[in-house]
């Protein structure tokens, strides 16, 4: 019998890839031999909201770690800013096939717990461990900035590779490996080993950038031309900074990222998701981002974000 195509859409980071791996395992066990998967990267970029909401998703489809889409038969997310329209948020209710929980540390663990409960489904130990690792990585639950940038754990190493960018072919290789066995097997892939060396070089350069080009403005460190890894590089260099705001050139557009130092407490802390929503983005309470087409606009937004984060920020 010809297999039906199941379309998976997921954020282009560790949580998104892990979520797709966990869900594909569930589908293959629940409906053996019925589906084959088509992998689709869902990317936050300038104009994505209009493009996403206007996109017709085929059936069956599932979306993970990305904005809500009414066409998706299965949808799971944990972002504060999951809904493009307030009416979607107001009318949404969790079901067997859809769940939103902004208090979950990762989408991967949300899916695991949700499917386990609704379907009385038992995931293998290696996928339970994957969900735990996703919780640490997506919530910045590292013991230190050094652990995030120079990790010994395989999962964190893989998470540092993904920001380099990857294709749907790469995603397929990682997802199928994660779904079928422990993280140690993923690390043996040639794809992983080649990217690992490049990631280590870029992280080293990111630390140097944080040292040489960042500026301390109030309680916030501002890096006007950093790399995707630089949020933790900034805290490695400035461990007492409460916030970091970084502008990154990612090729076709500019990424403005903002985050709270995971290793410090801040009184009167800002909800960074709400801050970034003012500029067309979103995220979580402790981290968020938006994307624009020009560097000039990116720097203007970043300066406004720095100003907002510094307002009424009181050191403990």
Secondary structure, DSSP 8 states (H G I E B T S, - for coil): ---EEEEEEEESSHHHHHHHHHHHHHHHHHSTTTEEEEEEEE---TTHHHHHHT----SSEEEESS---TT-SEEEE--TT--SSHHHHHH----SSEEE-TT-S-HHHHHHHHHHHHHT----HHHHHHHHHHHHHHTT--SSHHHHHS--SHHHHHHHHHTT---HHHHHHHHHHHHHS-HHHHTTSHHHHHHHHHHHHHHHHHHHHHHHH-EEETTEEEEEEE-TTHHHHHHHH-TT-SEEEEEEE-SSSEEEEEEE-TTS--BT---HHHHHHTTT-EE-SSEEEEEES-HHHHHHHHHHHHHHHHTT-B--
